[in-house]
Amino acid sequence: MQDIIKLVLTNLNTILLVLIVFLGYFTIIYGLNKFGIFKKYNVTLWGPIIMWRTKRGREFIDRLSKRRTFWRWYGNIGIVLCTLTMVFMFITLILSTIVVLTTETRAIPLHHMLVIPGLNPIIPLWYGILALAVAIIVHEFSHGILARRVKIKLKSLGVLLFIIPIGAFVEPDEKQMEKVGRKDRSRIFAAGLTTNIFFALLCAAIFSWGFMAALTPVESGVLVLTVTEDFPAEDAGIKGGMVITEIEFVDLNGTMVEQVDIETSSEFSDFMDKRKYNESVNITVYYENKFIRFENITLADQYNNTEFEEDRGKGFLGVEAPGAQEFVGSLAYPVRGADNKRERRLNLANYFVIYPMKSLDPREGNLKILPFHEPLTDTYEVTGPLSVLPTSVFWVLANIFFYLFWINMLLGIFNAIPAVPLDGGFVFRDEMSALLARIKPKMDEKTRDRHIGTLSFSLAFFILIIFLILMFWSSIQALTG
């Protein structure tokens, strides 16, 4: 209880601000609803959520749905993709739960799991709102197109708002949805997440092959991403975003013994592999459009960082520093540019997970990569056709395409989770119904639907328990001692 009180007091200002925002929101929306303003503009309330319906856009969806053969095959691909992603997500959730329950790994906070800009600290507010709005529109329009392919009437299209836009919807006629075949219904449900994933891959290609491939370092060297706390680099004043261009080994008298111009990470690591504990180095970096020199940095014992016996006595500076060209190369060509399987896996992990998470690191010495901003943007110059863009516009567009990719991919794979009301839950239900019909063809439809309903509910409840464990297990452990 004392921990809870302490947590509340520590975050009192934030809690008060949130309460004021919510109170103001509720006052405004219920006032507008009471005076009939919402009704005038075809807006209704669903609890605290604003639902705005419109018939605009239905003709556009009708035109797109006319290529029925194409959309049929697209729906078939969607079912396969949904099924594979569903299995992947289910296994990932199980393995994540096992790790949280059996190790000291911290559970994922709730606000980190929700794809809500402003609440999730990983997602920047304005880039996040734009990307989420596009992702939802892409998702819902896909449902609408596949519904119209089989002549299901669309009653309306609309947007959901809860302070900010949180969703969109295409409202098909429910009775007609129930009458279509299971395969067609599965195509409709799978279409949204399929289009999110395909659109994400398109945006990733534009981001990588268009924007990242256009970048060249202003100065060759290794880019400092992370500075290890309480080690020589941090003590000397080296920060994330600096590019190490030159390093020297000096003796006890300060005389230079070896000097290396650094261009790649292998040159930097080769130099550092020869250094011993208590040796000194001079380092020249490029930062904020100028060169800075750090002298007589005494190296620490690498054993104190890794606690591996084989590292005892080795010199340790305390930086994570890939080559500046290698860094953008891994973003431009994460698969093709890798020399081996290990490097390919690392590049993809950086692309999908690690680099977006850099924004969570609170230490000043570490580089917050995404969204791209100074000092990182000062490290590179734009070449090729995109160099006609103003530099600020280039970086804004690069950020937009990255977050369009990232949030569409997150929304797509999240919706594949086999739990109603997510799309994956409905596809799972129809696939299990078809499977049971083949296994027990004599079972009447009503009994079969009852069994499938029980299975779907049980699986959804099981997944809900998994999410609760992932979100709250570390807090439960802390409170129970």
C-alpha positions in Angstrom: 0.0 0.0 0.0 2.9 2.4 0.8 4.3 1.7 -2.7 1.0 2.6 -4.3 0.7 5.9 -2.2 4.3 6.8 -3.1 3.6 6.1 -6.8 0.5 8.3 -6.7 2.3 11.2 -5.0 5.3 11.0 -7.4 2.9 11.3 -10.4 0.4 13.7 -8.8 0.9 16.5 -11.3 0.4 14.1 -14.2 -2.7 12.5 -12.6 -4.2 15.9 -12.0 -3.6 17.0 -15.6 -5.1 13.8 -17.0 -8.2 14.3 -14.7 -8.6 17.9 -15.9 -8.4 16.8 -19.6 -10.9 14.0 -19.1 -13.3 16.2 -17.1 -13.1 18.9 -19.8 -13.7 16.4 -22.5 -16.7 14.8 -20.8 -18.2 18.2 -20.1 -17.9 19.4 -23.7 -19.2 16.2 -25.4 -22.2 15.7 -23.1 -23.0 19.4 -23.4 -22.9 19.2 -27.2 -25.0 16.1 -27.1 -27.6 17.5 -24.7 -28.2 20.6 -26.8 -28.7 18.5 -30.0 -25.6 19.7 -31.8 -24.3 16.1 -32.3 -27.6 14.9 -33.7 -27.6 17.8 -36.2 -24.2 16.5 -37.6 -25.1 12.8 -37.4 -22.9 12.2 -34.4 -23.8 9.8 -31.6 -22.2 8.9 -28.3 -21.1 5.4 -27.4 -20.3 5.8 -23.8 -17.4 8.4 -23.8 -16.6 7.6 -27.5 -17.8 10.0 -30.2 -19.1 8.2 -33.3 -19.5 10.2 -36.5 -21.3 8.4 -39.3 -21.5 9.4 -43.0 -22.6 7.9 -46.2 -19.8 9.6 -48.1 -17.2 7.3 -49.5 -19.6 4.4 -50.3 -19.5 5.1 -54.1 -15.7 5.1 -54.0 -15.6 1.7 -52.3 -18.2 0.4 -54.8 -15.9 1.4 -57.7 -12.9 -0.3 -56.1 -14.8 -3.5 -55.4 -15.7 -4.1 -59.0 -12.6 -6.1 -59.8 -14.1 -9.1 -58.1 -11.6 -11.7 -59.2 -8.7 -9.7 -58.0 -10.3 -9.1 -54.6 -11.2 -12.7 -54.3 -7.6 -13.8 -54.7 -6.5 -10.9 -52.5 -8.9 -12.2 -49.8 -7.5 -15.7 -50.2 -4.0 -14.4 -49.6 -5.3 -12.5 -46.7 -6.7 -15.6 -45.0 -3.3 -17.4 -45.4 -1.4 -14.3 -44.1 -3.8 -13.9 -41.2 -3.5 -17.5 -40.2 0.3 -17.4 -40.3 0.4 -14.2 -38.4 -2.2 -15.5 -35.9 0.0 -18.5 -35.1 3.1 -16.3 -34.8 1.4 -13.9 -32.4 -0.1 -16.6 -30.3 3.3 -18.3 -29.9 5.0 -15.0 -29.2 2.4 -14.2 -26.4 2.9 -17.6 -24.8 6.7 -17.3 -24.9 6.6 -13.8 -23.6 4.4 -14.9 -20.7 6.8 -17.8 -19.8 9.7 -15.3 -19.8 7.9 -12.9 -17.5 6.8 -15.6 -15.1 10.1 -17.4 -14.9 12.6 -14.6 -14.9 13.1 -11.1 -13.4 12.1 -9.5 -16.7 9.9 -6.5 -16.1 6.3 -6.8 -17.5 5.3 -4.4 -20.2 3.4 -1.4 -18.9 -0.1 -0.9 -20.2 0.6 2.4 -22.0 3.5 0.7 -23.9 1.2 -1.9 -25.3 -1.5 0.5 -26.6 -0.9 2.1 -30.0 -2.2 5.4 -28.8 -0.1 8.5 -29.6 0.5 10.7 -26.6 -0.1 7.8 -24.2 2.5 5.5 -25.6 6.0 7.1 -25.0 7.5 5.3 -28.0 5.1 6.9 -30.4 5.6 10.7 -31.1 2.3 12.5 -30.9 1.8 14.2 -34.3 3.6 11.5 -36.4 1.6 8.9 -34.4 -1.8 10.6 -34.9 -1.2 10.9 -38.7 0.1 7.3 -39.0 -2.7 5.8 -36.9 -5.4 7.7 -38.8 -4.0 6.4 -42.1 -3.7 2.9 -40.7 -7.3 2.8 -39.5 -8.6 4.2 -42.8 -6.6 1.7 -44.8 -7.9 -1.1 -42.5 -11.5 -0.2 -42.6 -11.7 0.6 -46.3 -10.3 -2.9 -47.0 -13.1 -4.5 -45.0 -15.6 -2.4 -47.0 -14.2 -3.3 -50.4 -14.3 -7.1 -49.6 -17.8 -6.7 -48.2 -19.1 -5.0 -51.3 -17.4 -7.6 -53.5 -20.1 -10.1 -52.2 -22.9 -7.4 -52.4 -23.1 -6.7 -48.7 -24.7 -3.3 -48.1 -22.6 -0.7 -46.3 -25.0 1.3 -44.1 -22.4 4.0 -43.3 -18.7 4.8 -42.8 -17.4 6.7 -39.8 -14.8 7.8 -37.4 -14.4 7.1 -33.6 -12.9 9.8 -31.4 -11.9 9.7 -27.7 -10.1 13.1 -27.3 -8.1 12.1 -30.4 -9.1 9.9 -33.4 -8.9 6.3 -32.1 -10.6 4.4 -34.9 -12.7 4.3 -38.0 -15.3 1.9 -39.1 -17.2 0.6 -42.1 -20.7 -0.5 -41.0 -21.9 -3.5 -43.1 -25.4 -4.9 -42.9 -25.1 -7.5 -40.1 -27.9 -9.7 -41.4 -26.3 -9.9 -44.8 -22.9 -10.6 -43.2 -24.4 -13.7 -41.4 -25.8 -15.0 -44.7 -22.6 -15.0 -46.7 -20.4 -18.1 -46.8 -17.7 -18.6 -44.2 -14.9 -18.2 -46.8 -16.2 -14.9 -48.0 -16.7 -13.7 -44.4 -13.1 -14.7 -43.6 -11.9 -12.8 -46.6 -13.7 -9.7 -45.3 -12.2 -10.0 -41.8 -8.7 -10.8 -43.0 -8.6 -7.9 -45.5 -8.0 -5.2 -43.0 -4.9 -6.6 -41.4 -3.6 -7.8 -44.8 -3.8 -4.4 -46.3 -2.1 -2.9 -43.1 0.8 -5.3 -43.5 1.2 -4.8 -47.3 0.9 -1.0 -46.9 3.5 -1.1 -44.1 5.9 -3.0 -46.4 5.3 -0.4 -49.1 6.1 2.5 -46.7 9.2 0.6 -45.4 10.4 0.3 -49.0 10.0 4.0 -49.6 11.6 4.8 -46.3 14.6 2.5 -46.9 15.3 2.6 -50.6 14.2 6.2 -51.0 15.1 8.2 -47.9 17.8 6.2 -46.1 19.6 5.3 -49.3 19.9 9.0 -50.1 22.0 9.7 -47.0 25.8 10.1 -46.8 27.8 10.9 -43.6 29.2 14.4 -43.5 32.3 12.9 -41.9 33.4 9.3 -42.0 33.6 7.6 -38.6 31.6 5.6 -36.1 28.3 7.0 -34.7 27.9 7.0 -31.0 24.5 5.5 -30.2 24.8 4.5 -26.5 27.2 5.7 -23.8 27.5 3.3 -20.9 26.8 4.9 -17.5 29.7 5.6 -15.1 32.4 4.6 -17.6 35.2 6.6 -19.3 33.3 7.9 -22.3 30.5 9.4 -20.2 33.0 10.8 -17.7 34.9 12.5 -20.6 31.7 14.1 -22.0 31.2 11.9 -25.1 27.5 11.9 -26.1 25.2 10.0 -28.4 25.2 11.6 -31.9 28.9 12.3 -31.9 30.9 10.7 -34.7 34.3 9.4 -33.7 36.6 10.3 -36.6 40.1 9.7 -35.0 41.5 7.9 -32.0 45.0 7.9 -30.6 46.8 5.6 -28.1 49.1 7.7 -25.8 51.7 6.6 -23.2 52.0 7.7 -19.6 53.8 10.9 -20.7 51.0 11.8 -23.1 53.0 11.0 -26.2 51.1 9.5 -29.1 52.0 5.9 -29.8 49.4 5.0 -32.4 46.9 7.0 -34.4 44.0 5.7 -36.5 41.6 7.6 -38.7 38.3 5.8 -38.0 35.9 5.1 -40.9 34.2 1.8 -40.0 33.1 0.0 -36.9 35.7 -2.8 -37.6 38.5 -0.3 -37.6 37.3 1.1 -34.2 36.8 -2.4 -32.7 40.2 -3.5 -34.0 41.9 -0.6 -32.3 40.0 -1.1 -29.0 40.7 -4.8 -29.0 44.4 -4.0 -28.5 43.9 -1.7 -25.6 44.5 -2.6 -22.0 43.0 -1.5 -18.7 44.4 1.9 -17.5 45.8 2.8 -20.9 44.9 6.3 -22.2 43.4 7.5 -25.5 42.7 10.8 -27.3 39.5 10.9 -29.3 38.4 13.4 -32.0 34.7 13.6 -32.7 32.5 15.5 -35.2 29.4 17.0 -33.4 27.0 19.8 -34.2 29.0 20.8 -37.3 32.4 21.1 -35.6 35.3 18.9 -34.4 35.9 18.3 -30.7 38.9 16.7 -29.1 38.9 14.7 -25.9 42.3 14.0 -24.4 43.8 11.5 -21.9 40.8 9.3 -21.4 41.8 6.5 -19.2 40.2 3.2 -20.1 38.3 1.1 -17.6 38.5 -2.6 -17.1 36.0 -4.3 -19.4 35.4 -7.0 -16.8 33.6 -4.4 -14.6 31.0 -4.0 -17.4 30.6 -7.6 -18.6 31.8 -9.6 -15.6 33.2 -12.2 -18.0 36.5 -13.5 -16.8 38.0 -13.4 -20.4 37.4 -9.7 -20.4 39.5 -9.0 -17.3 42.2 -6.5 -18.0 40.9 -5.4 -21.4 40.5 -1.7 -22.0 36.9 -0.4 -22.1 35.7 3.0 -23.3 32.0 2.5 -22.9 30.3 3.3 -26.2 28.1 1.5 -28.7 29.2 2.9 -32.0 28.4 1.4 -35.5 29.9 3.0 -38.5 28.0 6.1 -39.6 27.6 4.7 -43.1 26.8 1.2 -41.7 24.1 2.7 -39.5 22.1 4.2 -42.4 23.1 1.2 -44.6 21.3 -1.1 -42.1 18.2 1.1 -42.5 18.4 1.3 -46.2 19.1 -2.3 -46.9 18.5 -4.3 -43.7 18.3 -7.7 -45.5 20.4 -7.3 -48.7 23.1 -5.3 -47.0 23.8 -7.9 -44.3 26.9 -10.1 -44.7 25.5 -13.1 -42.8 22.4 -14.4 -41.0 23.4 -13.0 -37.6 23.8 -9.5 -39.1 20.6 -9.8 -41.0 18.7 -10.7 -37.8 20.3 -7.8 -35.9 19.5 -5.4 -38.7 15.8 -6.5 -38.7 15.7 -6.3 -34.9 17.1 -2.8 -35.0 14.6 -1.8 -37.8 11.5 -3.1 -36.1 12.1 -2.9 -32.4 15.4 -1.5 -31.1 15.7 1.9 -32.8 12.0 2.9 -32.1 12.6 2.0 -28.4 15.6 4.4 -28.2 13.2 7.2 -27.4 12.6 5.5 -24.1 16.1 5.9 -22.8 16.1 8.8 -20.3 19.9 9.3 -20.1 21.3 12.4 -21.8 24.3 10.6 -23.1 22.4 8.2 -25.3 21.1 9.0 -28.8 17.3 9.2 -29.3 17.1 8.0 -32.9 13.4 8.1 -33.9 11.9 10.4 -34.9 15.0 11.7 -36.6 16.2 15.0 -35.2 19.3 17.0 -34.3 22.1 16.1 -33.7 21.6 13.0 -35.8 20.3 14.9 -38.8 23.4 17.1 -38.7 25.6 13.9 -39.2 24.2 13.3 -42.7 23.8 15.1 -46.0 21.1 14.2 -48.6 22.4 13.1 -52.0 20.7 12.1 -55.3 17.2 13.1 -56.5 15.8 13.8 -53.0 18.5 16.4 -52.4 16.2 18.9 -54.1 14.0 18.8 -51.0 14.7 21.3 -48.2 16.6 19.4 -45.5 13.8 19.9 -42.9 11.2 18.6 -45.3 13.3 15.5 -46.1 13.6 14.5 -42.5 9.9 15.1 -41.8 8.9 12.9 -44.7 11.4 10.2 -43.6 9.8 10.2 -40.2 6.3 10.1 -41.7 7.1 7.0 -43.8 8.8 5.2 -40.9 5.8 5.7 -38.6 3.4 4.8 -41.4 5.3 1.6 -41.8 5.7 0.9 -38.0 2.1 1.6 -36.9 0.5 -0.1 -39.9 2.6 -3.2 -39.1 1.7 -3.1 -35.4 -2.0 -2.7 -36.1 -1.9 -5.5 -38.7 -0.2 -8.1 -36.5 -2.1 -7.1 -33.4 -5.4 -7.6 -35.2 -4.3 -11.1 -36.2 -4.5 -12.2 -32.5 -7.1 -15.0 -32.4 -9.4 -13.2 -29.9 -12.8 -11.7 -30.7 -13.4 -8.8 -31.4 -10.1 -8.7 -33.3 -10.2 -9.7 -36.9 -8.0 -12.7 -36.1 -10.7 -13.9 -33.7 -13.4 -13.9 -36.3 -11.2 -15.7 -38.9 -10.2 -18.3 -36.2 -13.9 -18.8 -35.4 -14.8 -19.4 -39.1 -11.8 -21.6 -39.8 -12.5 -23.8 -36.7 -16.2 -24.0 -37.8 -15.2 -25.2 -41.2 -12.7 -27.7 -39.7 -15.3 -29.1 -37.3 -17.8 -29.4 -40.2 -15.3 -31.6 -42.1 -14.4 -33.7 -39.0 -18.1 -34.2 -37.9 -20.2 -33.6 -41.0 -23.3 -35.1 -39.3 -23.3 -32.5 -36.5 -26.1 -30.0 -36.8 -25.2 -26.4 -37.4 -26.6 -25.1 -34.2 -24.6 -27.5 -32.1 -21.5 -26.8 -34.1 -21.9 -23.0 -33.6 -22.3 -23.5 -29.9 -19.1 -25.5 -29.6 -17.2 -23.0 -31.7 -18.6 -20.1 -29.7 -17.4 -21.8 -26.5 -13.9 -22.4 -28.0 -13.6 -18.8 -29.3 -14.7 -17.3 -25.9 -12.3 -19.6 -24.0 -9.4 -18.6 -26.3 -10.2 -14.9 -26.0 -10.4 -15.2 -22.2 -7.1 -17.0 -22.1 -5.4 -14.3 -24.2 -6.9 -11.6 -22.0 -5.2 -13.4 -19.0 -1.9 -13.4 -20.9 -2.2 -9.6 -21.5 -3.0 -9.0 -17.9 0.1 -11.0 -16.8 2.3 -9.1 -19.3 1.0 -5.8 -18.0 0.8 -6.3 -14.3 3.0 -9.2 -13.2 6.0 -7.1 -12.2 3.7 -4.8 -10.2 2.1 -7.7 -8.4 5.6 -9.1 -7.6 6.7 -5.7 -6.2 3.6 -5.4 -4.0 3.8 -8.9 -2.7 7.5 -8.6 -1.9 
